[in-house]
Amino acid sequence: MTARWTFAAALTVAASLAACSAEPSAPVAGDAYVRLAAVPGRPAAGYFLLHGGAGDATLVQVEAPGAARVELHTSRMTGNGMATMDSLPSVRVPARGSVAFVPGAQHVMLFGLPASVVPGGTLPLTLRFADGSAVRADARVIAAGDAAPE
């Protein structure tokens, strides 16, 4: 092995290790799925895990092709034991933190999805942030009674 090759190999390994440990500068979305409504014409629900980037971010909008309207929501229990949903204007994503959009908590409501959105397909979601940046998450589409994807 030559000294030149050894130096080049060391640089390659160092660059690979740096890339593995590098934190994303912007938020990243993963594990996205959309559960269709049991009753046709009712809204679907979207879920995903949002990982914060290097700085705090604020999610202000989610878009889906063909949807008439998409809203950020949260579920909560009322004093009488009933569940209710509230619309959210935005969701804070802490730097290097995670925010879960899951059933029974924060989620996305998708109104008026086209008939072409069917179980087994994929629906691209565009997550828009207050600073003007956007992140795409390809959501698996599942039927109302299906188990959540793992």
C-alpha positions as CSV (number, residue, x, y, z in Angstrom):
1,M,0.0,0.0,0.0
2,T,1.3,3.4,-0.9
3,A,1.3,6.4,1.4
4,R,-0.9,8.3,-1.2
5,W,-3.5,5.5,-1.3
6,T,-3.5,5.3,2.6
7,F,-4.1,9.0,2.8
8,A,-6.9,8.9,0.2
9,A,-8.5,5.9,2.0
10,A,-8.3,7.8,5.3
11,L,-10.0,10.9,3.8
12,T,-12.8,8.7,2.4
13,V,-13.4,7.0,5.7
14,A,-13.4,10.4,7.5
15,A,-15.8,11.9,5.1
16,S,-18.1,8.9,5.4
17,L,-18.1,9.1,9.2
18,A,-18.8,12.8,9.1
19,A,-21.8,12.2,6.7
20,C,-23.2,9.6,9.1
21,S,-23.0,11.8,12.1
22,A,-24.1,15.0,10.4
23,E,-27.4,16.4,11.6
24,P,-29.8,17.6,9.0
25,S,-30.0,21.4,8.7
26,A,-33.7,21.3,8.0
27,P,-36.6,19.2,9.4
28,V,-37.0,15.7,7.9
29,A,-40.4,13.8,7.8
30,G,-40.6,10.0,7.8
31,D,-43.0,7.1,8.6
32,A,-45.8,8.9,6.8
33,Y,-49.2,7.3,6.1
34,V,-52.7,8.4,5.4
35,R,-55.7,6.5,6.8
36,L,-58.8,6.8,4.6
37,A,-62.2,7.4,6.2
38,A,-64.5,4.4,6.8
39,V,-67.3,6.5,5.2
40,P,-66.7,7.8,1.7
41,G,-66.7,11.6,1.5
42,R,-65.4,12.0,5.1
43,P,-61.9,13.4,5.7
44,A,-58.9,11.1,5.9
45,A,-56.2,11.5,8.5
46,G,-52.4,11.8,8.0
47,Y,-49.7,10.8,10.3
48,F,-45.9,11.1,10.2
49,L,-42.8,11.7,12.4
50,L,-41.1,15.1,12.0
51,H,-37.5,15.4,13.1
52,G,-36.2,18.9,13.7
53,G,-33.1,20.2,12.0
54,A,-30.3,22.4,13.3
55,G,-32.7,25.2,14.4
56,D,-36.3,25.5,15.7
57,A,-38.9,25.4,12.9
58,T,-42.6,26.0,12.7
59,L,-44.8,23.8,10.5
60,V,-47.6,26.0,9.2
61,Q,-49.2,24.0,6.3
62,V,-49.4,20.6,4.8
63,E,-50.5,20.1,1.2
64,A,-51.6,17.0,-0.7
65,P,-52.4,16.9,-4.5
66,G,-56.1,17.0,-5.2
67,A,-57.2,17.6,-1.6
68,A,-59.8,20.3,-1.2
69,R,-58.3,21.3,2.1
70,V,-55.7,20.1,4.6
71,E,-55.6,21.1,8.3
72,L,-53.3,20.6,11.2
73,H,-55.3,19.2,14.1
74,T,-54.8,17.9,17.6
75,S,-57.1,15.6,19.6
76,R,-57.7,16.0,23.3
77,M,-60.0,14.6,26.0
78,T,-62.6,16.9,27.5
79,G,-63.6,17.0,31.1
80,N,-66.5,14.7,30.5
81,G,-64.4,12.0,28.9
82,M,-65.2,12.8,25.3
83,A,-62.6,13.2,22.7
84,T,-62.6,16.4,20.6
85,M,-60.4,17.8,17.8
86,D,-59.0,21.3,17.6
87,S,-57.5,23.0,14.5
88,L,-53.9,24.2,15.0
89,P,-52.5,27.3,13.2
90,S,-49.0,25.9,13.4
91,V,-46.8,23.3,15.2
92,R,-43.4,24.1,16.7
93,V,-40.6,21.6,15.8
94,P,-37.7,22.0,18.2
95,A,-34.1,21.8,16.9
96,R,-32.9,18.2,16.9
97,G,-36.2,17.2,18.5
98,S,-39.1,15.1,17.2
99,V,-42.8,15.8,16.8
100,A,-45.1,12.8,16.3
101,F,-48.3,13.1,14.3
102,V,-50.1,10.1,15.6
103,P,-53.7,8.9,16.2
104,G,-55.2,10.5,19.3
105,A,-52.8,13.4,19.3
106,Q,-51.5,15.8,16.6
107,H,-52.4,14.8,13.0
108,V,-53.4,16.1,9.7
109,M,-57.0,16.1,8.4
110,L,-57.3,15.8,4.6
111,F,-60.7,16.9,3.2
112,G,-62.0,16.1,-0.3
113,L,-59.4,13.6,-1.5
114,P,-59.9,12.5,-5.0
115,A,-61.3,9.0,-5.7
116,S,-57.9,8.0,-7.2
117,V,-56.4,8.0,-3.6
118,V,-56.8,4.3,-2.7
119,P,-55.3,1.8,-0.2
120,G,-52.0,0.5,-1.3
121,G,-51.1,3.8,-3.1
122,T,-48.9,6.7,-2.1
123,L,-49.9,10.3,-1.5
124,P,-47.1,12.9,-1.5
125,L,-47.4,15.4,1.4
126,T,-45.6,18.7,1.2
127,L,-44.9,20.1,4.7
128,R,-44.4,23.9,4.6
129,F,-42.6,25.9,7.3
130,A,-42.8,29.5,8.5
131,D,-39.4,30.3,7.0
132,G,-40.6,29.3,3.5
133,S,-38.8,25.9,3.4
134,A,-40.7,22.7,2.5
135,V,-40.2,19.0,3.1
136,R,-41.8,16.2,1.1
137,A,-43.1,13.0,2.7
138,D,-44.5,10.1,0.6
139,A,-47.4,8.8,2.7
140,R,-48.6,5.2,2.3
141,V,-52.4,5.1,1.9
142,I,-54.2,2.6,4.0
143,A,-57.9,1.7,4.5
144,A,-59.9,2.7,7.6
145,G,-59.6,-0.7,9.3
146,D,-56.0,-1.5,8.3
147,A,-53.2,-1.6,10.9
148,A,-50.8,1.3,10.8
149,P,-47.6,0.6,8.8
150,E,-44.5,-0.2,10.8
